[in-house]
Amino acid sequence: MLLAFDGAPVDGSAYTDVVDLAHRSPAWLDGLVSAWSTYGLALFAVLMVVGWWRARHVGSHEAVIALAAPVTVVLAYAVDDALKLVVREDRPCRSLRVTTLEACPAPGDWSFPSNHAAVAAAAAVALFFVSRRLGALAAVAALAMAASRVWVGAHYPHDVVAGLAVGALVALLLTAALRSRPDALVRRLSATRLRPLLVDP
């Protein structure tokens, strides 16, 4: 296990360039990016609800894939958070002692990989299996989320890149596995009170 890994040598200069740019940018832009960084994950929840609502009008198999999206996101978050405990990288705002738009997290709130980026990427990949349009929209939003986390000073660039990779990989593996054998799960759920979630009555 690495103890308080220092990510500054990786791309600390790029991080400080972004933070400096944020300080020189208009207040309205910083406010917009900060709001997205803080509350933007709610959009992915909305997109997953929309995806499920549309899928249940198509068929039970599609509805199961849509219902699995939030579960996939939670599992991607768990994997990403476990990696944080292994790597234990200090936040860049703490290592580099810079002033950031977002308050610097407390010691022990590790930086690598980014949870926000992992959740956003997992949602985007899961949504691609539900609807290409929703998946494309979520992919753009995921990239914007990753960029915003560097802009507000919460993460190094390599943190968000790794978070995107972790979330995308977990979602790809889990959703692909589910799509290969959805029948058993459809039968089980159809025999429970959850059946209305699968088909349009």
Secondary structure, 3 states (H helix, E strand, C coil): CCCCECCHHHHHHHHHHHHHHHHHCCHHHHHHHHHHHHHCHHHHHHHHHHHHHHHCCCCHHHHHHHHHHHHHHHHHHHHHHHHHHHHCECCHHHHCCCCCCCCCCCCCCCCCCCHHHHHHHHHHHHHHCCCHHHHHHHHHHHHHHHHHHHHCCCCCHHHHHHHHHHHHHHHHHHHHHHHHCCHHHHHHHHCCCCHHHCCCC
